[in-house]
């Protein structure tokens, strides 16, 4: 049985709390490891080490930081296959999907290598007579990331690359369900030459989370997870004087207009709904079929579902793997039952799928004639369940999205450029795709939703990441000639 420890001060540290949590292979249902759960005292120790390391790392030149980021990027690319295999072994997603996760995380490392440019401030000469004014960006000190099970490598890379490049020390609390990816990232950081203590991993549960949220030496917390937890993270962290960005849940709608290319829309809906077994915050969970496109669109989606192969993530023929746990699988299956009982038409029923073995498998489900009052519509299911809501007009479709609790991502499929442009103007969501079902921004933009999908005022990674992990200092400077000063009690004016 593999024992998964913490990473503090550039080395693995066995837990001392006496508490552990099992780690499973979702494809087989077998326990493969046991992860240490940190106590508040262990978190405090990691923060103390990080605080000391942050002092020297802040003083490292931008060129030095960039060099470490370049090396880390190369190591990450070289070890991408190893990291993907670790993800698959504990999360269950198929290897090709895990490789895609690593690739998108790698983009953030590439963005962060530009830190000498990204940290540039501004300068105004002669703002007043003999006075210059300029701004500089400085790191916060020790910052923390609390990350979800569904992207155990990509989401930490969204946070730590920018935070570390900006001169901070970073403490990561990964999901206890699939923690091994974080330790592999820690080893790559060390190999890249990152000083000991600048990147730490504390595995744990709510005790570790609360310790990070309340520790006086943690300056900022970045979080991705469900909306109830995001709200708690934001309220608790800010109440303790921290800068917090907390990304929550989603109910992403994909609008299909009557003029859309039907096959392209159906392919996109299937890919975006069932990839990673629907365990993505950017998964399409609702297709809004407008007008007379509904029947042919449902038929086209349904025709594709029997061709999907479900199996272990290590099976090269598998397109979709298991869910993260037996409990979650049963919860998702319960939503299918609830949808059918509420009057939705079950076009494809994932409960009927048969996959050999004891893995946490659930087949793909398609529910038609879903209405906004059903739990399958209102709740974030986080599984391979796609709901179809029928709308009479474009205006009705936009109203559905704008009245929904969440505002993470949305998409429209159409051949009408005017309709697409109007949609991006009208819709209340943080990320919009035009004939793109999963509009996750590239690394040099920023990721984040609106409404209950985000608590805080900055999005994640990219330019907003630099803003979040630094603070601005403005310097007003004068170098007068000797004998030219005088006493002036008036408020300073530019002249």
ZALOLO-319821 format. One record per residue (C-alpha): residue number from 1; x negated, y negated, z; residue in one letter. Coordinates in nm, 3 decimals. Layout:
BEGIN
{site NUM {X Y Z} a}
...
This chain:
BEGIN
{site 1 {0.000 0.000 0.000} x}
{site 2 {-0.152 -0.331 -0.112} x}
{site 3 {-0.187 -0.594 0.163} x}
{site 4 {-0.147 -0.948 0.031} x}
{site 5 {-0.321 -1.207 0.246} x}
{site 6 {-0.347 -1.586 0.252} x}
{site 7 {-0.622 -1.789 0.082} x}
{site 8 {-0.785 -2.050 0.304} x}
{site 9 {-1.124 -2.215 0.274} x}
{site 10 {-1.214 -2.033 -0.047} x}
{site 11 {-1.152 -1.679 0.081} x}
{site 12 {-0.874 -1.433 0.163} x}
{site 13 {-0.749 -1.452 0.519} x}
{site 14 {-0.547 -1.171 0.675} x}
{site 15 {-0.241 -1.293 0.858} x}
{site 16 {-0.234 -1.311 1.234} x}
{site 17 {0.137 -1.368 1.293} x}
{site 18 {0.217 -0.998 1.298} x}
{site 19 {0.498 -1.057 1.047} x}
{site 20 {0.502 -0.922 0.692} x}
{site 21 {0.746 -0.882 0.406} x}
{site 22 {0.764 -0.599 0.151} x}
{site 23 {0.682 -0.656 -0.217} x}
{site 24 {0.852 -0.435 -0.473} x}
{site 25 {0.815 -0.338 -0.838} x}
{site 26 {1.164 -0.427 -0.967} x}
{site 27 {1.129 -0.184 -1.258} x}
{site 28 {1.102 0.117 -1.028} x}
{site 29 {1.243 -0.001 -0.697} x}
{site 30 {0.924 0.113 -0.526} x}
{site 31 {0.742 -0.091 -0.264} x}
{site 32 {0.396 -0.178 -0.393} x}
{site 33 {0.269 -0.417 -0.132} x}
{site 34 {0.315 -0.603 0.191} x}
{site 35 {0.258 -0.976 0.218} x}
{site 36 {0.154 -1.156 0.534} x}
{site 37 {0.398 -1.422 0.655} x}
{site 38 {0.227 -1.726 0.801} x}
{site 39 {0.310 -1.869 1.140} x}
{site 40 {0.321 -2.243 1.202} x}
{site 41 {-0.026 -2.216 1.356} x}
{site 42 {-0.164 -2.049 1.042} x}
{site 43 {-0.014 -2.321 0.825} x}
{site 44 {-0.169 -2.583 1.051} x}
{site 45 {-0.508 -2.415 1.011} x}
{site 46 {-0.477 -2.418 0.632} x}
{site 47 {-0.380 -2.785 0.637} x}
{site 48 {-0.673 -2.872 0.861} x}
{site 49 {-0.913 -2.701 0.622} x}
{site 50 {-0.749 -2.877 0.327} x}
{site 51 {-0.766 -3.214 0.501} x}
{site 52 {-1.141 -3.182 0.549} x}
{site 53 {-1.191 -3.066 0.191} x}
{site 54 {-0.979 -3.353 0.056} x}
{site 55 {-1.224 -3.611 0.192} x}
{site 56 {-1.511 -3.492 -0.027} x}
{site 57 {-1.293 -3.402 -0.326} x}
{site 58 {-1.148 -3.752 -0.335} x}
{site 59 {-1.501 -3.887 -0.370} x}
{site 60 {-1.584 -3.651 -0.658} x}
{site 61 {-1.624 -3.840 -0.983} x}
{site 62 {-1.356 -3.818 -1.249} x}
{site 63 {-1.607 -3.646 -1.473} x}
{site 64 {-1.672 -3.384 -1.205} x}
{site 65 {-1.300 -3.321 -1.160} x}
{site 66 {-1.248 -3.296 -1.534} x}
{site 67 {-1.533 -3.046 -1.560} x}
{site 68 {-1.369 -2.821 -1.301} x}
{site 69 {-1.035 -2.848 -1.482} x}
{site 70 {-1.197 -2.757 -1.815} x}
{site 71 {-1.361 -2.453 -1.659} x}
{site 72 {-1.037 -2.352 -1.489} x}
{site 73 {-0.854 -2.385 -1.818} x}
{site 74 {-1.104 -2.155 -1.989} x}
{site 75 {-1.085 -1.896 -1.714} x}
{site 76 {-0.707 -1.908 -1.721} x}
{site 77 {-0.709 -1.847 -2.095} x}
{site 78 {-0.957 -1.560 -2.061} x}
{site 79 {-0.759 -1.395 -1.781} x}
{site 80 {-0.414 -1.464 -1.923} x}
{site 81 {-0.348 -1.096 -1.984} x}
{site 82 {-0.443 -1.003 -1.628} x}
{site 83 {-0.221 -1.276 -1.485} x}
{site 84 {0.072 -1.171 -1.705} x}
{site 85 {0.034 -0.812 -1.586} x}
{site 86 {0.046 -0.924 -1.222} x}
{site 87 {0.361 -1.127 -1.291} x}
{site 88 {0.532 -0.831 -1.458} x}
{site 89 {0.439 -0.593 -1.177} x}
{site 90 {0.611 -0.803 -0.910} x}
{site 91 {0.873 -1.006 -1.095} x}
{site 92 {0.976 -0.751 -1.357} x}
{site 93 {0.991 -0.973 -1.666} x}
{site 94 {0.855 -0.817 -1.983} x}
{site 95 {0.487 -0.874 -2.061} x}
{site 96 {0.555 -1.097 -2.361} x}
{site 97 {0.769 -1.323 -2.142} x}
{site 98 {0.504 -1.325 -1.870} x}
{site 99 {0.242 -1.418 -2.131} x}
{site 100 {0.464 -1.707 -2.239} x}
{site 101 {0.486 -1.825 -1.880} x}
{site 102 {0.106 -1.827 -1.852} x}
{site 103 {0.075 -2.014 -2.181} x}
{site 104 {0.307 -2.290 -2.066} x}
{site 105 {0.116 -2.317 -1.739} x}
{site 106 {-0.207 -2.337 -1.936} x}
{site 107 {-0.074 -2.645 -2.114} x}
{site 108 {-0.059 -2.824 -1.779} x}
{site 109 {-0.422 -2.742 -1.711} x}
{site 110 {-0.506 -2.885 -2.052} x}
{site 111 {-0.313 -3.203 -1.974} x}
{site 112 {-0.493 -3.240 -1.643} x}
{site 113 {-0.836 -3.225 -1.809} x}
{site 114 {-0.757 -3.578 -1.932} x}
{site 115 {-0.765 -3.710 -1.576} x}
{site 116 {-1.031 -3.980 -1.649} x}
{site 117 {-0.783 -4.142 -1.886} x}
{site 118 {-0.474 -4.063 -1.679} x}
{site 119 {-0.613 -4.235 -1.368} x}
{site 120 {-0.688 -4.562 -1.545} x}
{site 121 {-0.536 -4.869 -1.383} x}
{site 122 {-0.491 -5.220 -1.523} x}
{site 123 {-0.688 -5.545 -1.503} x}
{site 124 {-0.581 -5.908 -1.536} x}
{site 125 {-0.865 -6.158 -1.560} x}
{site 126 {-0.806 -6.514 -1.440} x}
{site 127 {-0.464 -6.444 -1.289} x}
{site 128 {-0.532 -6.765 -1.101} x}
{site 129 {-0.832 -6.993 -1.130} x}
{site 130 {-1.129 -6.777 -1.041} x}
{site 131 {-0.905 -6.490 -0.933} x}
{site 132 {-0.876 -6.147 -1.097} x}
{site 133 {-0.609 -5.889 -1.019} x}
{site 134 {-0.634 -5.519 -1.091} x}
{site 135 {-0.462 -5.195 -0.996} x}
{site 136 {-0.612 -4.855 -0.919} x}
{site 137 {-0.463 -4.511 -0.857} x}
{site 138 {-0.575 -4.312 -0.554} x}
{site 139 {-0.490 -3.960 -0.432} x}
{site 140 {-0.256 -3.899 -0.140} x}
{site 141 {-0.473 -3.652 0.052} x}
{site 142 {-0.320 -3.312 0.128} x}
{site 143 {-0.012 -3.218 -0.074} x}
{site 144 {0.197 -2.901 -0.084} x}
{site 145 {0.388 -2.696 -0.339} x}
{site 146 {0.674 -2.459 -0.255} x}
{site 147 {0.748 -2.245 -0.558} x}
{site 148 {1.015 -1.991 -0.669} x}
{site 149 {0.998 -1.624 -0.758} x}
{site 150 {1.108 -1.661 -1.120} x}
{site 151 {0.789 -1.835 -1.242} x}
{site 152 {0.518 -1.729 -0.998} x}
{site 153 {0.234 -1.870 -1.212} x}
{site 154 {0.382 -2.143 -1.432} x}
{site 155 {0.549 -2.352 -1.162} x}
{site 156 {0.242 -2.355 -0.934} x}
{site 157 {0.041 -2.463 -1.239} x}
{site 158 {0.289 -2.745 -1.299} x}
{site 159 {0.195 -2.881 -0.960} x}
{site 160 {-0.159 -2.787 -0.862} x}
{site 161 {-0.339 -2.883 -1.184} x}
{site 162 {-0.220 -3.244 -1.171} x}
{site 163 {-0.249 -3.274 -0.795} x}
{site 164 {-0.604 -3.142 -0.784} x}
{site 165 {-0.719 -3.339 -1.087} x}
{site 166 {-0.590 -3.655 -0.919} x}
{site 167 {-0.817 -3.589 -0.620} x}
{site 168 {-0.584 -3.419 -0.372} x}
{site 169 {-0.618 -3.093 -0.181} x}
{site 170 {-0.327 -2.860 -0.260} x}
{site 171 {-0.156 -2.607 -0.031} x}
{site 172 {0.067 -2.358 -0.214} x}
{site 173 {0.350 -2.162 -0.049} x}
{site 174 {0.459 -1.914 -0.319} x}
{site 175 {0.764 -1.691 -0.310} x}
{site 176 {0.714 -1.395 -0.080} x}
{site 177 {0.883 -1.177 -0.344} x}
{site 178 {0.592 -1.198 -0.593} x}
{site 179 {0.291 -1.363 -0.425} x}
{site 180 {-0.004 -1.195 -0.599} x}
{site 181 {-0.015 -1.442 -0.890} x}
{site 182 {-0.101 -1.721 -0.648} x}
{site 183 {-0.403 -1.532 -0.517} x}
{site 184 {-0.531 -1.471 -0.869} x}
{site 185 {-0.499 -1.844 -0.940} x}
{site 186 {-0.695 -1.914 -0.621} x}
{site 187 {-0.978 -1.690 -0.737} x}
{site 188 {-0.988 -1.862 -1.075} x}
{site 189 {-1.008 -2.202 -0.908} x}
{site 190 {-1.301 -2.082 -0.700} x}
{site 191 {-1.477 -1.939 -1.005} x}
{site 192 {-1.423 -2.271 -1.183} x}
{site 193 {-1.625 -2.447 -0.914} x}
{site 194 {-1.346 -2.605 -0.711} x}
{site 195 {-1.481 -2.675 -0.361} x}
{site 196 {-1.357 -2.449 -0.083} x}
{site 197 {-1.039 -2.570 0.083} x}
{site 198 {-0.913 -2.782 -0.206} x}
{site 199 {-0.673 -2.505 -0.312} x}
{site 200 {-0.507 -2.292 -0.043} x}
{site 201 {-0.232 -2.031 -0.040} x}
{site 202 {-0.015 -1.969 0.265} x}
{site 203 {0.236 -1.690 0.213} x}
{site 204 {0.547 -1.709 0.422} x}
{site 205 {0.916 -1.764 0.470} x}
{site 206 {1.121 -2.040 0.630} x}
{site 207 {0.874 -2.080 0.918} x}
{site 208 {0.593 -2.167 0.677} x}
{site 209 {0.822 -2.397 0.479} x}
{site 210 {0.927 -2.589 0.790} x}
{site 211 {0.567 -2.613 0.905} x}
{site 212 {0.469 -2.777 0.577} x}
{site 213 {0.770 -3.011 0.577} x}
{site 214 {0.696 -3.138 0.926} x}
{site 215 {0.317 -3.139 0.937} x}
{site 216 {0.190 -3.497 0.972} x}
{site 217 {-0.109 -3.440 0.743} x}
{site 218 {0.101 -3.327 0.443} x}
{site 219 {0.159 -3.640 0.237} x}
{site 220 {0.385 -3.497 -0.036} x}
{site 221 {0.584 -3.185 -0.114} x}
{site 222 {0.681 -3.056 -0.457} x}
{site 223 {0.953 -2.790 -0.473} x}
{site 224 {1.145 -2.581 -0.726} x}
{site 225 {1.437 -2.361 -0.622} x}
{site 226 {1.811 -2.356 -0.564} x}
{site 227 {2.009 -2.674 -0.502} x}
{site 228 {2.101 -2.606 -0.136} x}
{site 229 {1.737 -2.542 -0.051} x}
{site 230 {1.619 -2.837 -0.262} x}
{site 231 {1.853 -3.064 -0.069} x}
{site 232 {1.717 -2.930 0.261} x}
{site 233 {1.357 -2.972 0.145} x}
{site 234 {1.421 -3.329 0.036} x}
{site 235 {1.606 -3.435 0.349} x}
{site 236 {1.364 -3.270 0.589} x}
{site 237 {1.048 -3.380 0.409} x}
{site 238 {1.154 -3.741 0.366} x}
{site 239 {1.274 -3.756 0.727} x}
{site 240 {0.915 -3.676 0.822} x}
{site 241 {0.773 -3.953 0.606} x}
{site 242 {0.674 -3.746 0.305} x}
{site 243 {0.704 -3.810 -0.064} x}
{site 244 {0.926 -3.529 -0.198} x}
{site 245 {1.032 -3.407 -0.541} x}
{site 246 {1.274 -3.116 -0.514} x}
{site 247 {1.408 -2.954 -0.829} x}
{site 248 {1.731 -2.763 -0.774} x}
{site 249 {1.971 -2.540 -0.963} x}
{site 250 {2.130 -2.560 -1.303} x}
{site 251 {2.426 -2.469 -1.517} x}
{site 252 {2.293 -2.539 -1.863} x}
{site 253 {2.546 -2.589 -2.142} x}
{site 254 {2.481 -2.529 -2.511} x}
{site 255 {2.732 -2.708 -2.732} x}
{site 256 {2.797 -2.556 -3.073} x}
{site 257 {2.978 -2.779 -3.321} x}
{site 258 {3.179 -2.636 -3.614} x}
{site 259 {2.912 -2.740 -3.867} x}
{site 260 {2.629 -2.554 -3.687} x}
{site 261 {2.433 -2.281 -3.866} x}
{site 262 {2.611 -1.985 -3.709} x}
{site 263 {2.331 -1.727 -3.712} x}
{site 264 {2.080 -1.973 -3.570} x}
{site 265 {2.320 -2.072 -3.292} x}
{site 266 {2.398 -1.709 -3.206} x}
{site 267 {2.029 -1.613 -3.202} x}
{site 268 {1.952 -1.911 -2.979} x}
{site 269 {2.234 -1.834 -2.737} x}
{site 270 {2.125 -1.472 -2.695} x}
{site 271 {1.758 -1.562 -2.656} x}
{site 272 {1.820 -1.841 -2.406} x}
{site 273 {2.083 -1.660 -2.200} x}
{site 274 {1.919 -1.322 -2.155} x}
{site 275 {1.545 -1.391 -2.166} x}
{site 276 {1.385 -1.303 -1.832} x}
{site 277 {1.722 -1.145 -1.741} x}
{site 278 {1.867 -1.494 -1.708} x}
{site 279 {1.643 -1.575 -1.411} x}
{site 280 {1.540 -1.915 -1.546} x}
{site 281 {1.654 -2.257 -1.430} x}
{site 282 {1.660 -2.355 -1.799} x}
{site 283 {1.855 -2.050 -1.915} x}
{site 284 {2.167 -2.122 -2.118} x}
{site 285 {2.451 -1.993 -1.902} x}
{site 286 {2.743 -2.165 -2.078} x}
{site 287 {2.812 -2.190 -2.450} x}
{site 288 {3.069 -2.459 -2.530} x}
{site 289 {3.227 -2.359 -2.861} x}
{site 290 {3.394 -2.658 -3.023} x}
{site 291 {3.695 -2.612 -3.248} x}
{site 292 {3.723 -2.325 -3.491} x}
{site 293 {3.362 -2.211 -3.446} x}
{site 294 {3.459 -2.021 -3.130} x}
{site 295 {3.581 -1.688 -3.273} x}
{site 296 {3.301 -1.637 -3.527} x}
{site 297 {3.040 -1.750 -3.272} x}
{site 298 {3.158 -1.505 -3.006} x}
{site 299 {3.164 -1.228 -3.267} x}
{site 300 {2.810 -1.316 -3.379} x}
{site 301 {2.675 -1.317 -3.023} x}
{site 302 {2.851 -0.990 -2.940} x}
{site 303 {2.711 -0.822 -3.251} x}
{site 304 {2.355 -0.891 -3.132} x}
{site 305 {2.389 -0.752 -2.781} x}
{site 306 {2.385 -0.375 -2.853} x}
{site 307 {2.052 -0.423 -3.029} x}
{site 308 {1.879 -0.554 -2.715} x}
{site 309 {1.645 -0.311 -2.538} x}
{site 310 {1.638 -0.315 -2.159} x}
{site 311 {1.356 -0.150 -1.970} x}
{site 312 {1.041 -0.187 -1.766} x}
{site 313 {0.838 -0.497 -1.835} x}
{site 314 {0.540 -0.280 -1.925} x}
{site 315 {0.738 -0.106 -2.203} x}
{site 316 {0.635 -0.273 -2.531} x}
{site 317 {0.980 -0.205 -2.677} x}
{site 318 {1.168 -0.370 -2.390} x}
{site 319 {1.310 -0.718 -2.447} x}
{site 320 {1.463 -0.767 -2.103} x}
{site 321 {1.350 -0.632 -1.769} x}
{site 322 {1.517 -0.586 -1.429} x}
{site 323 {1.636 -0.846 -1.184} x}
{site 324 {1.417 -0.940 -0.889} x}
{site 325 {1.593 -0.729 -0.625} x}
{site 326 {1.876 -0.486 -0.566} x}
{site 327 {2.059 -0.746 -0.360} x}
{site 328 {2.044 -1.001 -0.639} x}
{site 329 {2.150 -0.744 -0.899} x}
{site 330 {2.458 -0.658 -0.696} x}
{site 331 {2.538 -1.025 -0.644} x}
{site 332 {2.529 -1.091 -1.019} x}
{site 333 {2.745 -0.783 -1.083} x}
{site 334 {2.994 -0.927 -0.836} x}
{site 335 {3.025 -1.241 -1.046} x}
{site 336 {3.118 -1.029 -1.348} x}
{site 337 {3.396 -0.867 -1.147} x}
{site 338 {3.513 -1.207 -1.022} x}
{site 339 {3.517 -1.348 -1.375} x}
{site 340 {3.726 -1.061 -1.505} x}
{site 341 {3.967 -1.091 -1.211} x}
{site 342 {4.002 -1.465 -1.276} x}
{site 343 {4.111 -1.407 -1.636} x}
{site 344 {3.790 -1.426 -1.839} x}
{site 345 {3.766 -1.187 -2.135} x}
{site 346 {3.482 -0.939 -2.082} x}
{site 347 {3.334 -0.900 -2.430} x}
{site 348 {3.023 -0.716 -2.307} x}
{site 349 {2.992 -0.572 -1.957} x}
{site 350 {2.641 -0.543 -1.814} x}
{site 351 {2.763 -0.323 -1.531} x}
{site 352 {2.800 -0.042 -1.783} x}
{site 353 {2.434 -0.043 -1.887} x}
{site 354 {2.241 0.274 -1.808} x}
{site 355 {1.865 0.248 -1.762} x}
{site 356 {1.673 0.551 -1.631} x}
{site 357 {1.511 0.525 -1.291} x}
{site 358 {1.579 0.326 -0.976} x}
{site 359 {1.492 -0.020 -1.103} x}
{site 360 {1.710 -0.325 -1.043} x}
{site 361 {1.867 -0.329 -1.388} x}
{site 362 {2.183 -0.497 -1.510} x}
{site 363 {2.285 -0.514 -1.873} x}
{site 364 {2.375 -0.825 -2.068} x}
{site 365 {2.723 -0.966 -2.010} x}
{site 366 {2.932 -1.193 -2.233} x}
{site 367 {3.246 -1.356 -2.091} x}
{site 368 {3.485 -1.541 -2.323} x}
{site 369 {3.772 -1.776 -2.239} x}
{site 370 {3.601 -1.897 -1.923} x}
{site 371 {3.755 -2.203 -1.762} x}
{site 372 {3.591 -2.466 -1.539} x}
{site 373 {3.776 -2.350 -1.227} x}
{site 374 {3.620 -2.001 -1.232} x}
{site 375 {3.328 -1.914 -1.005} x}
{site 376 {3.136 -1.778 -1.304} x}
{site 377 {3.143 -2.133 -1.439} x}
{site 378 {3.088 -2.338 -1.125} x}
{site 379 {2.813 -2.128 -0.963} x}
{site 380 {2.455 -2.078 -1.070} x}
{site 381 {2.455 -1.701 -1.129} x}
{site 382 {2.086 -1.665 -1.221} x}
{site 383 {2.136 -1.343 -1.415} x}
{site 384 {2.210 -1.209 -1.765} x}
{site 385 {2.564 -1.348 -1.780} x}
{site 386 {2.670 -1.583 -2.062} x}
{site 387 {3.001 -1.766 -2.038} x}
{site 388 {3.186 -1.908 -2.337} x}
{site 389 {3.408 -2.210 -2.276} x}
{site 390 {3.624 -2.327 -2.565} x}
{site 391 {3.664 -2.699 -2.629} x}
{site 392 {3.889 -2.866 -2.881} x}
{site 393 {3.664 -3.162 -2.957} x}
{site 394 {3.314 -3.298 -2.916} x}
{site 395 {3.445 -3.540 -2.652} x}
{site 396 {3.585 -3.252 -2.445} x}
{site 397 {3.252 -3.072 -2.464} x}
{site 398 {3.059 -3.375 -2.339} x}
{site 399 {3.312 -3.429 -2.063} x}
{site 400 {3.258 -3.072 -1.942} x}
{site 401 {2.884 -3.128 -1.914} x}
{site 402 {2.909 -3.468 -1.752} x}
{site 403 {3.161 -3.352 -1.492} x}
{site 404 {2.949 -3.051 -1.395} x}
{site 405 {2.761 -3.063 -1.066} x}
{site 406 {2.428 -2.995 -1.236} x}
{site 407 {2.237 -3.190 -1.495} x}
{site 408 {1.919 -2.995 -1.562} x}
{site 409 {1.911 -2.916 -1.934} x}
{site 410 {2.158 -2.907 -2.221} x}
{site 411 {2.155 -2.849 -2.595} x}
{site 412 {2.360 -2.916 -2.905} x}
{site 413 {2.364 -2.714 -3.225} x}
{site 414 {2.476 -2.906 -3.532} x}
{site 415 {2.367 -3.012 -3.879} x}
{site 416 {2.499 -3.364 -3.820} x}
{site 417 {2.221 -3.603 -3.724} x}
{site 418 {2.468 -3.866 -3.613} x}
{site 419 {2.643 -3.624 -3.378} x}
{site 420 {2.310 -3.511 -3.235} x}
{site 421 {2.198 -3.869 -3.173} x}
{site 422 {2.530 -3.953 -3.010} x}
{site 423 {2.499 -3.644 -2.789} x}
{site 424 {2.159 -3.743 -2.653} x}
{site 425 {2.308 -4.087 -2.579} x}
{site 426 {2.625 -3.955 -2.412} x}
{site 427 {2.518 -3.655 -2.209} x}
{site 428 {2.417 -3.678 -1.842} x}
{site 429 {2.125 -3.436 -1.819} x}
{site 430 {1.753 -3.476 -1.775} x}
{site 431 {1.644 -3.261 -2.070} x}
{site 432 {1.822 -3.237 -2.405} x}
{site 433 {1.765 -3.000 -2.695} x}
{site 434 {1.879 -3.063 -3.050} x}
{site 435 {1.899 -2.720 -3.213} x}
{site 436 {1.657 -2.615 -2.937} x}
{site 437 {1.826 -2.404 -2.667} x}
{site 438 {1.563 -2.433 -2.391} x}
{site 439 {1.427 -2.789 -2.408} x}
{site 440 {1.140 -2.755 -2.160} x}
{site 441 {0.919 -3.057 -2.230} x}
{site 442 {0.559 -3.016 -2.340} x}
{site 443 {0.300 -3.086 -2.072} x}
{site 444 {0.239 -3.449 -2.169} x}
{site 445 {0.602 -3.536 -2.099} x}
{site 446 {0.773 -3.448 -1.769} x}
{site 447 {1.023 -3.186 -1.650} x}
{site 448 {1.329 -3.264 -1.441} x}
{site 449 {1.705 -3.279 -1.429} x}
{site 450 {1.972 -3.517 -1.307} x}
{site 451 {2.249 -3.497 -1.049} x}
{site 452 {2.228 -3.190 -0.820} x}
{site 453 {1.938 -3.053 -1.024} x}
{site 454 {1.688 -3.302 -0.877} x}
{site 455 {1.635 -3.463 -0.539} x}
{site 456 {1.384 -3.745 -0.560} x}
{site 457 {1.310 -4.004 -0.823} x}
{site 458 {1.026 -3.848 -1.019} x}
{site 459 {1.020 -3.555 -1.257} x}
{site 460 {0.750 -3.288 -1.250} x}
{site 461 {0.411 -3.264 -1.424} x}
{site 462 {0.298 -3.488 -1.710} x}
{site 463 {0.301 -3.866 -1.650} x}
{site 464 {0.550 -3.835 -1.363} x}
{site 465 {0.320 -3.578 -1.201} x}
{site 466 {0.033 -3.826 -1.201} x}
{site 467 {0.264 -4.085 -1.051} x}
{site 468 {0.388 -3.846 -0.782} x}
{site 469 {0.047 -3.725 -0.668} x}
{site 470 {-0.116 -4.070 -0.658} x}
{site 471 {-0.034 -4.411 -0.517} x}
{site 472 {-0.115 -4.748 -0.661} x}
{site 473 {-0.333 -5.005 -0.491} x}
{site 474 {-0.350 -5.362 -0.622} x}
{site 475 {-0.667 -5.565 -0.559} x}
{site 476 {-0.677 -5.944 -0.579} x}
{site 477 {-1.038 -6.060 -0.607} x}
{site 478 {-1.218 -6.395 -0.594} x}
{site 479 {-1.594 -6.462 -0.597} x}
{site 480 {-1.621 -6.835 -0.517} x}
{site 481 {-1.933 -7.039 -0.539} x}
{site 482 {-2.078 -7.138 -0.199} x}
{site 483 {-1.926 -7.453 -0.049} x}
{site 484 {-1.613 -7.452 -0.264} x}
{site 485 {-1.364 -7.305 -0.011} x}
{site 486 {-1.117 -7.501 0.202} x}
{site 487 {-0.840 -7.437 0.455} x}
{site 488 {-0.493 -7.405 0.294} x}
{site 489 {-0.199 -7.280 0.505} x}
{site 490 {0.043 -7.279 0.213} x}
{site 491 {0.168 -6.958 0.053} x}
{site 492 {-0.080 -6.849 -0.219} x}
{site 493 {0.018 -6.972 -0.564} x}
{site 494 {-0.127 -6.908 -0.906} x}
{site 495 {-0.273 -7.222 -1.055} x}
